[in-house]
Amino acid sequence: MAFDLTEAQRSAREGYRALAAEHIEPFASQWDRDQALPGELFLSLGSRRLMAPTIPAAFGGIGMDMMNYGLFSEEVGRCCQSVRNLLGVQGMVAHSLLRFGNPEQKSRWLPRIANGETVAAFALTEPSIGSDASNVTTAATRTDSGYLLNGAKKWISFGMKADVFLVIARAPGGVSAFVVERGTPGFSTAPIPDLLGLRASMLGELTFADCEIPAANRIGKEGIGFAWIANTALDFGRYSTACGCVGLAQACLDASQSYSLERKQFGVAIREHQLVRRLLTNMKANTQAARLLCYHAGTLRDQGSPEAIQATMLAKYFASTHVAQAATDAVQIHGAQGIGSNYPVQRYLRDSKVMEIIEGTTQIQQVFID
């Protein structure tokens, strides 16, 4: 498995890195403390068509390919996982609409997601349903003009910010997908604060109490909501998460290398101590291995290969488990400084643990990787 980025990809990566360094990195710790992303960030990303850059130009996006999207996710993830999560969620919803929406649904929602006018959220998980997502209990009952939704969703990224929600619910014909717009009668949201990590992701709990939506808001046919639509979204989200993990692991490595040079113990910089060097070497080797797995998955995704799903699962599994260890080691290298707020490795550690849970837990990946 050998990969060498093209000159165009290297140039694009430098552009993504510069954008993230200017507009995201200096503010990431404050957003983590605020537990929210600022409105101007949404507008800034939207004006550059970077909220969901894989949306084709015909629908207001820039048609970014998956290799470039992976590079973009890595650079954003190196600076702030909550912003990377925002972009991942927008892509999950947009990708589902692109694949399963009808022409009217695509023209209605995709341009607004592309330009940041509309923030989207993916609503699958429920208070009692996580990994067993095919057994959602939120009900969609048919009415003369559409559906009546009843139930609840929980742990929904950007549930407190989103304008539209791709909701997976159980209809008479099976699990189905619907778009619900904020402000619809019977639909309400409540914040979920003080998370371990990804604190600026503005999570919410959603409640549907006789929430009536038109039939035009159903995406695809009844019965394909989980096997096709939700799994399509989750597959996209896993790729974003895997690449974001690589970025976070690189941030852990960069911070650890820098600190190990400036911190002296027993008369020398701590990087000269063999056990510290061991941590740094493992961090570097495994970060590069995770990066190559993501490159492999991105290449297969751009080729439309049926092997892309398994490659993405493997990349997400390895990258998320590695970054959890890398962040732990980064805190260890920083010692007492690592558990304080003056260095970002504390935030890296909190965010890294979440990466082993979202878009399919480590254990779920182990079950489904062949």
N, C-alpha and C positions, 0 to 999 in steps of 0.2 A: 504494500500500500504506500506508494510514493506520490507526493503532491508538490507541485511548485506553482505558486500563484503567477498569473500572467502579469505583465507590466501594468495593464489597465486595472487589474484587481489590487495590486499593490498601491497604485495611486489612489484608488477609491478608498482603500483602508486608511491611508494617511488622511484623507479628507474626513472620514468618519471619526478618526481619532482627534483631529483638530476641533471638529464641531463639539464632540463630547467634552474635550478638555476646556473649552471656552464656556459652554452653555450648561453643562451638567456637573462636572466634577467639583467646582468650587462651592456648590450649593448642596451637595448630596447629604452631608451630615446634618445641615440645618433642616432639610426636608424630612429627614429621618426623625429629628426631634419634634418637628411640627406635625408629623404623621399625616402629611398631605403634600401634594404637588401643586405649585401655583398655577393660576389660570393662564398667565402669560407663557408658560412653557408649552401648554397645549396649542396655543395660537402660533407660537414660534415653530414648533414641529409641523403643524398643519400648513403653515405658509410655505414650508419647504417640501411639502407632500411626503413627509417622513413619518406621519402617524401610522400609515399602513402602506409602505412603499411598494409592496408587491402588487397592489391594485393596478390593473392595466391603464394605460393612458386614456383609452376610450371611456373609462369611468372616473377620470380625474387623478389617477395615480401616476407613478413614473415607471411602472412595470419592472421593478427591480427583480433580477433573478435570485435564486435561492442561495447560491454561493455568496453573492454580494450581501444578501440579507443576513446570512450567517456572520460575515465579517462585521456588518453594522451592529448586529446584536452583541457580538463579542466586545466591541469598543464601547458601546453604551453600558454593557454589563460590567465592564472594568470600572466604570465610574459610579453607577447607581443601578442597583437591581430593581428598584421600584419603577424607574423609567423604562428599563428593559422589559419589565412585566407589563407596563402600559402598552408598549409597542407589540409585545407578544399577543396580548388579548385583542388588540385592534385587528391584528393579522388573523387570529383564530376566527373572529366573526366575519371579517371580509372574505377570507378564503372559503368559508362555508357558503356565504351568499353567492360568491362567484361560481361555485360548483353546483349548487342546488337551487339557487333562486331563479325566478322567472325574469324576463326582460324588464318588467315594470318594477319588481323589487330591487333589481340591480341598479337601475337608473334612479330609483328613489333614495336609496341609502348609501350606496358605495361612494358617490362623489362627496357626500357630506362627511363620511368617515375619512376619506382621503385628505380633505382640506382642513380637518380638525374642527369643523363646525359641529359635528356630532361625535360624541364619545360613546363607544360601544362596550358592552360587558357580556360575558359568556356565563349563563346561569344553568349549571348542571347539578352541582353538589347540593345536598339537602342536609338538614340537621342530623338525620339518622342514616343518610346514604352518602358514602364517600367512594371507596374503590368499587363497590357493588353498584355502579352507576346505571346499569341496565334496568335496575328495579326502582327507578324513581317513582315517588308516590304523588307528586303534584299532578292534579287531574285537569284534563281539558275536556269539558262536556260540550257537545254540539248544541247550538241554538239555531234559530231560524236564519240568522245572519252571520254566524261565526262560531265562537267558542267562549265558554265561561271557564276561567282558570281559578282553581282553588288549591292552596298549598303553600309551601315555603321553600326558599333556597337559602343556603348559608355559605359563608367564606367566599363571597363573590368579589373578585378583584374589581375595583373601581365602581362597586355597587353604589357608592355615595356620590359619584360624579357622573356616571353614564346617563346618556339621554335615551339610548335604545338598548334592549336586552335580548339576546338570543336565548330563549328559554326552552329547555327540554322538559316535556310533560307527557303524561300518559293519556292518549286520546282513545276513542272507541276502537280505532283501527290499529292501535299499538303506540309505542313511544314515538312522539313526533316533535317537531321543532317549530317555534313561533317567535315572531318579533313582537315585543311589548315596548311601548314608548312610555317614558316617564310622564306622569300626569294622567295616565289612564285611570278612570275611577275604579276603586277596589285594589289598586296597586300601591304599596308603600315600601319604604326602605328604612332601615335602622343601622347606625354605624357599629362596627366591631373594632374598638380601639385597642391599643397596648399590645400589639402582636409581638412575637419574638423577633421576627425579621420582616423585611419588605414593608416597613411601617408606613411608608408614604403611598401605599397602594390603595388606600381609602376603601377598605373592605366593607361590605354591607351584608345585612340579612334582608332578604326580600320576602314580602308577604303578599299573597294573592287571595283576596276575599271577594268572590263573585266578580272577578275582574273580566269584563267582557271585551273581546277583541274581534275585529272583522276576520272573515275567512281569508281575505287577501293577505293577512299577516302570517299565514302558515307557510313554512318553507318546505317545498317538496311535498311528496305524498305522505299521508298518515302511515306510520309504521317504520319509517326510515330514520327517525330522529336520533336513535342511539347508534345502530350498526353502521350508518353512513355519515350522518351529519355530525354528531358528537365526536365520533372517532376521527373524522377528517379534521375537526378543530383541534382535538387533542394531539394528533400527529403533528400538526403545524406548531402547536404550543411546545411540544417536546423538543423540536428542533431549535426554536427560539431559546428555550431554557438551557439546552445543552451548550449552545454557543455562548450564552450569557454566563454559564458556569466557567467556561474557559477564560472569559474576560475577568471574572472575579478571582479565579485562581492566579491569573497573571498579576492582578492587583496585589494579592497576598505575597507573591514572589517578589514583586518590585519593592513593596514596603519592607519586607524582611531583609532583602539584600541591602537596602539603604540603611536600615537601622543596625544591621549587623556590622556595618563598616564604621558607624559613628559611635556605637556603644563599646566601651572598653572594660574588660575585666581581667584581673591577673596580669595587667600590663600590656595587653594586646587587644585588638578589635575582636569581638566575640566570634566573627566569622572564621577566625584562625583556629578556633577550638573544633576538634574533629566531630563531636556530636552535633554541633550547630551546622557544620558543613554538611553533615549527612542529611539533616532536615532540608537544607536548601537544595541539595542535589536531587533528592526525591521529589521535591516540589517542582523543580524545573523539568525533570524527565517526565513526570506524569502530566504536567500541564501541556507539554508538547504532544504527548500521546493522545490526550483528550482533544487537542486541537486537530490532530490528523484524523481522528474518528469523525469529527464534525465536518472537516473538508470532504471526507469520503461520503458522508450522508448528503451533504449539499450537492456534490457532483451527481450522485444517483438521483436526487430529487430533480435536478435540472434535466437529466436524461429521461425522466419519466419511468425509471426502472421500478419494477415490482419489488425489488430488494431494498428500496429506500426506506420502507416502514421499519424493517428489522434493523437496518443500519442506524436509523434515527433513535430507536429504542436503545441500542447498544451505546450510542454516543451519549444519550441522556443518562443512562445508568452509570457509565464510567465517569463522565464529567461531574455528575452531581456527587457521587461518592468520593471522588478525588478532592473536589473543592471543599467538602466538609473536613477532610483531613488536612488539606492545605491551610485552611483558616485556623484550625486548631493549632497547627505547628507555627503559624504566623504569630498567634497570641503567645505561644510558649517562647518564641524567640524574643519577643518584646518584653517578656517577664511581667513585672508589676505594671509597666506602662501599657501593656496590652489589654488590661482589664479596666483601664480608665477611658476617658472620653477625648483625650488629647490626640490619640492616634486612631486612624480609621479601622484598624484590624478588629476592634471590638464589634463594629458594625458588620464587617465582613463575616465574622464568626456567626453572628445572629442570622444574617441573610443566608449563609451557606447551608444552615440546617433546613431552612424552608425549601431549598432546592431539591432535597431528597424526598420531599412530600408532594409538591405540586406537579401537575400533569402526569400523575401516576407515580406512586411511591417506589422506592428502591425495590421493595419486595414484589410489587406488581410487575416491575420490569423483569425481575428474575424469573417470574412465572411464565412470561410471554416471550422471552428471548429464546429462540431455538438454537 
